[in-house]
Amino acid sequence: MPKYEDVIDLYDDYGKRIAKDVPLEAISPLRNKAIQKIASLTKRTIAVNLAGIEKALATGQIGGSKIAGKEIEVPLVKDAKKLADDIKAMVQVTEGDDTVVEVKNDGKLIVVIVPEDRLNAGVEYTTGFTAVAAAITEAIIDRYKVPMYKANMVKGAVWGQYPQTVNFAGSNIKTILEVPQMNEGAGFALRNIMSNHVVALVQRNAMQGAALSSLFETCAAYEMGDAIGPFERQHLLSLAYQGLNANNLVYSLVKKNGKTRGTVGTVVESLMERAIDDGVIRVKETLPSGYNVYTTDDLPKWNAYAAAGEVAAVMVNVGAARAAQGVPSTVLYYNDLLEHESALPGVDYGRAEGVGVGMSFFSHSIYGGGGPGLFHGNHVVTRHAKGTLIPAVTAGNCLDGGTQTFSAEATSGLFKDVFGGMPEFNTPMQFVGAEAKKIKNKL
């Protein structure tokens, strides 16, 4: 029997119903195999930039430095298929396991999915990176008979400056996850994925982007102990309504307000109407001025509705401007308006609104360190609103029309190549929804 009484319908990014009467637990990372596969592939998928390694070796420029006289001319791109076979032979655990090694971009890129058994042999997700880095280093040295006094050049071209640096600076091996030393603390690995990376993975589909960011944030909540006891339902409701378009809430809000020249304020009005009609909130008292003070018997569900409205407000406002600079201010003033209209707390009980202030400053105000696309749930500014902020940020970045200095194409094009064609990342709403439909009667 399901732990929670909540039952939802799941809709896709076209407003089409995927699954009806789904128990809330069917979208839990603990029960939904599709979500588990997304998490697994995130840590197991590694990119080998063969063209970058070949150039680094040919020029002697490795790890940010040039070492003259130790250049190595090797046809890595031309021999990509042979090197892929070499990597697979070293990385796979057993013949026919879930190891995947693919050559892409005419040999310039090799994508490796490390087998689950190899990661299970240790406790840290960096196993995928280190195994592939070691394998390609070994493959190059062996195949081209690199002498020992030049072997260090291969290591530098592959691993970068590591271990002189905390991360793998200058490396030609890439993973969408940062090394643990770059994480804020326990459970932040999946929150440390830049919004632009998600934009690239979903190919600028705003609702799919919100869904994938929401899945990453929710899995992180389970990792850091946030989704335990009474808090689990809150995270699942936020994932359902904000990320997976439960009961078609996000889609209908965007459609209604996009059709009528909507604003952030009209999205708030629409969200209030829907919450009242669905019985999530009700009038507690009417003041002499005529102002209605609302209350709720289900704060987590109100929070989920508010979070869905936040994504819709960003999509309507940023979508009209085609400029992601408006993301933090939209988050801020959507929540400000919602709190004044309802007398109830905004998204994440005020944290999202507070983050909107700091994010405005850091993204493009006086400080101006970088556009909204560079933010993630591990950032010093945005880490505080867990689960419900980054999905809105990603939705807005998907709708940016080229105004960002740091665009997804500039920062994350590699990951589009790496994860392209994977339904788990390109259309997570359908992928997770199909699994929820499959298991709904087994819970």
C-alpha positions in Angstrom: 0.0 0.0 0.0 1.3 3.5 -0.9 2.6 5.6 2.0 0.8 8.7 0.9 -2.8 9.3 -0.2 -1.9 11.7 -3.0 -2.9 10.6 -6.5 -1.9 12.6 -9.6 -2.2 12.5 -13.3 1.0 13.1 -15.2 1.1 15.2 -18.4 3.9 15.8 -20.9 5.2 19.1 -22.4 2.4 19.1 -25.0 -0.4 18.9 -22.4 -1.0 15.3 -23.2 -1.8 12.9 -20.4 0.9 10.2 -19.9 -0.6 8.4 -16.8 -3.8 8.6 -14.8 -4.3 8.1 -11.1 -0.6 7.7 -10.2 0.3 7.3 -6.5 2.7 10.0 -5.5 5.3 7.3 -4.6 5.4 6.2 -8.2 7.6 9.2 -8.9 9.9 8.7 -6.0 13.6 8.1 -6.8 13.3 5.1 -4.4 10.7 3.4 -6.5 10.8 4.7 -10.0 13.4 2.8 -12.1 13.5 5.5 -14.7 14.6 8.1 -12.2 17.2 5.7 -10.9 18.5 5.2 -14.5 18.8 8.9 -15.0 20.9 9.2 -11.8 23.0 6.2 -12.8 23.7 7.4 -16.3 24.6 10.8 -15.0 27.5 9.4 -13.0 28.5 6.7 -15.5 28.6 8.8 -18.7 32.0 10.1 -19.6 33.2 12.1 -22.6 36.7 11.6 -24.1 37.7 14.6 -26.3 40.1 12.8 -28.6 40.6 15.8 -30.8 41.6 17.8 -27.8 44.1 15.1 -26.6 45.6 14.8 -30.1 46.1 18.6 -30.4 47.5 18.8 -26.8 50.1 16.1 -27.6 51.0 17.6 -31.0 51.6 21.1 -29.6 53.0 20.1 -26.2 50.4 22.3 -24.6 49.0 20.4 -21.6 47.4 21.5 -18.4 47.7 25.2 -19.3 51.5 25.0 -20.0 53.6 24.3 -23.0 56.5 21.8 -22.8 58.7 22.3 -25.8 60.6 19.3 -27.2 58.1 16.7 -25.9 55.5 16.9 -28.6 53.9 13.6 -29.8 52.3 13.2 -33.2 49.6 10.4 -33.0 46.5 10.0 -35.2 44.0 9.6 -32.4 40.9 10.9 -34.3 41.7 8.7 -37.3 42.1 5.7 -35.0 39.1 6.5 -32.8 37.4 3.1 -33.4 40.5 1.2 -32.4 41.0 3.3 -29.3 37.3 2.8 -28.4 37.8 -0.9 -28.5 40.9 -0.6 -26.3 38.9 1.5 -23.8 36.0 -1.0 -23.7 38.4 -4.0 -23.2 39.8 -2.3 -20.1 36.6 -0.7 -18.7 34.1 -3.5 -19.0 33.7 -6.0 -16.2 32.3 -8.9 -18.2 31.6 -9.5 -21.8 28.1 -8.2 -22.7 27.6 -6.1 -19.6 26.1 -2.6 -19.6 29.4 -1.0 -20.8 28.8 1.4 -23.8 31.6 2.9 -25.9 30.5 5.1 -28.9 32.6 7.1 -31.4 30.9 10.4 -32.3 31.7 13.5 -34.4 33.8 11.7 -36.9 36.2 10.4 -34.3 36.7 13.6 -32.4 34.7 12.3 -29.4 34.3 9.0 -27.6 31.4 8.6 -25.2 31.8 5.9 -22.5 29.1 4.6 -20.2 31.0 2.8 -17.5 29.4 -0.5 -16.2 27.4 -0.3 -13.0 29.4 -3.1 -11.5 32.6 -1.0 -11.7 31.0 1.8 -9.8 29.5 -0.6 -7.2 33.0 -1.9 -6.4 33.7 1.5 -4.8 31.7 4.2 -3.0 32.4 7.3 -5.0 30.9 8.5 -8.3 34.3 9.6 -9.6 35.0 6.0 -10.5 33.6 6.7 -14.0 35.9 9.5 -14.7 39.0 7.9 -13.3 38.5 4.6 -15.0 38.0 6.1 -18.4 40.9 8.6 -17.9 43.2 5.8 -16.9 42.0 3.6 -19.8 42.5 6.1 -22.6 46.0 7.1 -21.1 47.0 3.4 -21.2 45.5 2.9 -24.6 47.5 5.7 -26.2 50.7 4.7 -24.5 50.4 1.1 -25.6 49.0 1.5 -29.1 51.6 4.1 -30.1 54.4 2.8 -28.0 55.0 6.1 -26.3 58.4 6.0 -24.6 58.5 6.4 -20.8 60.1 9.8 -20.9 57.1 11.1 -22.9 54.4 9.1 -21.2 53.8 12.0 -18.7 52.7 14.1 -21.7 49.9 11.7 -22.3 48.9 11.7 -18.7 48.8 15.5 -18.7 46.8 15.7 -21.9 44.2 13.4 -20.5 44.1 14.2 -16.8 45.0 17.9 -17.0 46.8 19.5 -14.0 45.5 16.9 -11.5 46.7 16.2 -8.8 48.3 19.7 -8.6 44.7 21.1 -8.8 41.7 20.0 -6.7 39.7 19.5 -10.0 41.0 18.2 -13.3 41.9 21.6 -14.8 42.8 21.3 -18.4 41.6 17.8 -18.7 40.2 16.4 -22.0 37.9 14.0 -20.1 34.6 15.5 -19.2 31.7 14.5 -17.0 28.6 16.5 -16.2 29.3 16.1 -12.4 32.0 18.1 -10.6 34.5 16.3 -8.4 33.4 15.9 -4.7 35.8 18.6 -3.6 33.8 21.2 -5.5 30.5 20.3 -3.8 29.2 22.4 -1.0 28.7 19.3 1.2 26.9 16.0 1.5 24.3 15.3 -1.2 25.3 18.3 -3.5 26.7 16.3 -6.4 23.5 16.4 -8.5 22.8 20.0 -7.4 26.2 21.0 -8.8 25.1 20.6 -12.5 25.0 23.9 -14.2 21.7 25.1 -15.6 23.2 25.5 -19.0 24.2 21.9 -19.1 20.5 20.9 -18.6 19.5 23.4 -21.3 21.8 21.6 -23.7 20.6 18.1 -22.7 16.9 19.0 -23.3 17.7 21.0 -26.4 16.1 24.2 -25.0 12.7 22.6 -24.2 11.7 24.6 -21.2 9.3 22.1 -19.6 11.7 19.2 -20.1 14.5 21.4 -18.7 12.4 22.1 -15.6 11.6 18.4 -15.3 15.3 17.3 -15.5 16.5 20.0 -13.1 13.7 19.0 -10.7 14.7 15.3 -10.9 18.3 16.2 -10.1 17.3 18.4 -7.2 14.9 15.8 -5.8 17.5 13.0 -6.0 19.9 15.3 -4.2 17.3 15.9 -1.5 17.3 12.1 -0.9 21.1 12.1 -0.8 21.4 14.9 1.7 18.7 13.6 4.1 16.2 16.3 3.3 13.5 13.8 2.0 13.2 11.9 5.2 10.0 11.6 7.4 7.5 14.4 7.0 9.7 16.2 4.5 9.6 13.4 1.8 6.1 14.2 0.7 6.9 17.9 0.3 9.8 17.1 -2.1 7.7 14.6 -4.1 4.8 17.0 -4.4 7.2 19.7 -5.7 8.7 17.3 -8.2 5.2 16.2 -9.3 3.6 19.6 -9.9 6.6 21.8 -10.8 8.8 19.3 -12.6 6.4 16.7 -14.0 3.4 18.9 -14.8 1.1 16.9 -12.5 -2.6 17.5 -13.4 -1.3 19.6 -16.3 -0.9 22.6 -13.9 2.2 24.2 -15.4 1.1 23.7 -19.0 -2.4 25.1 -18.4 -1.0 28.2 -16.6 1.5 29.0 -19.4 -1.1 28.4 -22.1 -3.7 30.6 -20.4 -1.4 33.5 -19.8 0.6 33.2 -23.0 -2.7 33.4 -24.9 -3.8 36.6 -23.1 -0.6 38.6 -23.1 0.0 37.4 -19.5 2.3 38.9 -17.0 3.8 37.7 -13.8 0.8 39.2 -12.0 -1.7 37.4 -14.1 0.1 34.1 -13.6 -0.3 34.7 -9.8 -4.1 35.3 -10.4 -4.4 32.1 -12.4 -2.5 30.1 -9.8 -4.7 31.5 -7.0 -7.8 30.6 -9.0 -6.6 27.0 -9.6 -5.5 26.5 -6.0 -9.0 27.7 -4.8 -10.8 25.5 -7.3 -8.8 22.5 -6.3 -9.4 23.0 -2.6 -5.8 23.6 -1.8 -6.4 27.0 -0.2 -9.5 28.7 1.2 -10.4 32.1 2.7 -9.7 32.3 6.4 -11.0 35.8 6.9 -11.9 38.9 5.1 -10.5 42.2 6.5 -12.6 45.4 6.6 -10.7 46.6 3.5 -12.0 43.6 1.5 -8.7 41.8 1.5 -9.0 38.1 1.8 -6.6 36.3 4.0 -6.1 32.7 2.8 -5.1 29.6 4.7 -4.5 25.9 3.8 -4.7 22.6 5.5 -1.8 21.3 3.4 1.2 23.5 3.3 3.4 21.1 1.2 0.7 20.9 -1.5 0.4 24.7 -1.5 4.2 24.9 -1.8 4.0 22.6 -4.8 1.3 24.7 -6.5 3.3 27.8 -5.8 6.4 26.2 -7.3 4.5 25.2 -10.4 3.3 28.8 -10.7 6.9 30.0 -10.4 8.0 28.0 -13.4 5.0 29.2 -15.3 5.7 32.9 -14.5 9.3 32.5 -15.6 8.2 30.9 -18.9 5.6 33.6 -19.6 7.8 36.5 -18.7 11.2 35.3 -20.0 9.4 33.7 -22.9 8.0 37.1 -23.9 11.3 38.9 -23.6 13.5 36.0 -24.9 16.0 37.2 -22.3 17.1 35.1 -19.3 18.3 38.2 -17.4 14.7 38.4 -16.1 14.8 35.0 -14.3 15.9 36.1 -10.8 13.7 39.2 -10.8 10.7 37.1 -12.0 11.4 34.6 -9.2 11.6 37.4 -6.7 8.5 39.4 -7.7 6.3 36.4 -8.5 6.8 35.2 -4.9 6.4 38.7 -3.5 3.1 39.2 -5.4 1.9 35.7 -4.4 2.6 36.3 -0.7 0.7 39.6 -0.8 -2.2 38.1 -2.7 -2.6 35.0 -0.6 -1.1 35.9 2.9 0.6 32.5 2.6 4.4 31.8 2.2 5.9 31.8 -1.2 7.9 29.0 -2.8 10.1 27.1 -0.4 8.5 29.1 2.4 10.3 32.3 1.4 13.7 30.9 0.4 13.1 31.2 -3.3 12.2 34.9 -3.0 15.3 35.6 -0.9 17.5 33.8 -3.4 16.0 35.9 -6.2 17.5 39.0 -4.5 21.0 37.6 -4.3 20.8 36.0 -7.7 19.9 39.3 -9.4 23.0 40.9 -7.9 25.4 38.0 -8.8 24.0 37.3 -12.3 23.9 40.7 -14.0 23.7 43.6 -11.5 26.6 45.5 -9.9 28.6 42.3 -9.4 27.7 40.8 -12.7 29.8 37.7 -12.5 27.8 35.6 -15.0 24.4 35.1 -16.5 21.7 32.9 -15.1 22.8 29.9 -17.2 25.9 29.5 -15.0 24.0 28.9 -11.8 23.2 25.6 -10.1 22.0 24.3 -6.8 25.5 24.3 -5.4 26.1 28.0 -6.0 26.7 30.2 -2.9 23.7 32.3 -3.9 21.2 29.6 -5.1 21.9 26.7 -2.8 19.4 27.8 -0.2 16.1 27.1 -2.1 16.3 23.3 -2.4 14.4 21.7 -5.2 12.2 24.5 -6.3 14.5 27.3 -7.6 16.8 25.7 -10.2 13.9 24.2 -12.3 12.6 27.7 -12.8 16.1 29.0 -13.7 16.5 26.2 -16.2 13.1 26.9 -17.8 14.1 30.5 -18.3 17.5 29.7 -19.7 15.8 27.4 -22.2 13.8 30.3 -23.5 16.7 32.8 -23.8 17.0 34.0 -27.4 20.8 34.5 -27.4 21.2 37.4 -25.0 23.5 35.6 -22.6 27.3 36.1 -22.8 27.6 32.6 -21.4 25.1 30.7 -23.6 24.3 27.0 -23.3 25.9 26.6 -26.7 29.1 28.2 -25.5 29.4 26.4 -22.2 27.6 23.1 -22.7 27.7 22.1 -26.3 29.8 19.1 -25.5 27.1 17.6 -23.3 24.5 18.0 -26.1 26.7 15.8 -28.2 27.3 13.3 -25.3 23.7 12.9 -24.2 22.1 13.5 -27.5 19.7 10.8 -28.5 19.2 9.6 -24.9 15.5 9.8 -24.1 16.3 9.7 -20.4 17.7 13.2 -20.7 16.1 14.6 -23.8 12.5 13.8 -22.8 12.6 13.0 -19.0 8.9 13.8 -18.5 7.8 11.0 -20.9 10.5 8.6 -19.6 9.7 9.0 -15.9 5.9 9.1 -16.6 5.9 5.9 -18.5 7.7 4.1 -15.6 5.2 5.6 -13.1 2.3 4.3 -15.2 4.0 0.9 -15.3 4.4 0.5 -11.5 1.4 2.4 -10.2 -0.6 -0.7 -9.5 2.4 -2.5 -7.8 2.8 0.0 -5.0 
